[in-house]
Amino acid sequence: MAGILGYGAYIPLYRIERSRIAEQYGDYAGDGETAVPGHDEDTTTMAVEAATDALTQASTDGDQIDAVFAATTSDPFVERGVAAHVAHAVGAGRDTRVGDFQGSARAGTNALLAARDALSTDADTVLVVGSDALSAPAGSAAERTAGAGAGALVFGEGDAVAALTDSGVATTGFVGRFATHEDVTDGDGRFNRERYLDAVEIAVGHLGDDSFTHAVFPAHDGGWGRKASDALGLDATLVSTFPEVGYTAAAGVFLDTAAALDTAKAGESVLLAGYGPGGCDALRIERRTAETPEMTTDEYIQSSEQLPYGKHRQFRTWGGN
């Protein structure tokens, strides 16, 4: 069991209505908003914001951290990484172990499981962050939901607000949705959804118990979580930041988990099913106390400012996303 001492989230101030993006090209986008990174925000700055919130709740200083793991699918650099920069920004020592997890939205749960494993070997306190500022070509369907945000958890010994108590894994060679630096390809949506449901069912099945009070299924399609819950026969409250923030890939693992922990009561459990190219990881997280960070996920969502389409494009370009 890995104790969670604190957690945090960060969502940029700026938003754009998906219908406003669609109007530019005569398309229909449905409801919802998408978070837009400011011109001075990127995966690293957002990760630091979320990490600071998590460390504050955990009453943990940077020099107490033994390892920092970071997950993202949208690092604009081919060779750079995020974890070392976050470690430096929060005051971690120069002997702190760092690791970057990329290449799939599943990187978020990969990083969480790596933190759990590190605690069982040579680490006492591990900071894990997920941060993404997704990009998409102007006029594409992906542009409407290419969101931005970050989340973080602090694992360690002490008074835990929650705990990661169990996990299940389903790994395949199926890719489905994939992206280059220039474009996003979804392929056959129905076929991809079937493979998604198959991987989620296998991973969750390894947990051996479906008595969850809350469930999060971060995915690029806001309707997939409901289909997964129905397929599993869950009697759980679904929690998702997709309607207000958009798709945030690896960061969505952390944002949705933070949102679920914000509402879960002591003794309740959260199912996290993190899916991406390569399969799915299912995690059981149990709430120990009802304590929340100074700024909850919903408070970040409610604190917003609308952008016109032109500014939305400018900010993404200036932010390097």
Buried (B, 14 or more C-beta within 10 A) or exposed (E): EBBBBBBBBBBBBBBBBBBBBBEBEEBEBEEBBBBBBBBEBBBBBBBBBBBBBBBBBBEBEBEBBBBBBBBBBBBBEEEEBBBBBBBBBBEBEEEBBBBBBBBBBBBBBBBBBBBBEBBEEEBBBBBBBBBBBBBBEEEBBBBBBBBBBBBBBBBBEEEBBBBBBBBBBBEBEBBBBBBEEEEBEBEEEEEBBEBBBBBBBBBBEEBEEBEBBBBBBBBBBBEBBEBBBEBBEBEBBBBBBBBBBBBBBBBBBBBBBBBBBBBBEEEBBBBBBBBBBBBBBBBBBBBBEBEBBEBBBBBBBEEBEEBEBEBBBBBBEEBBB
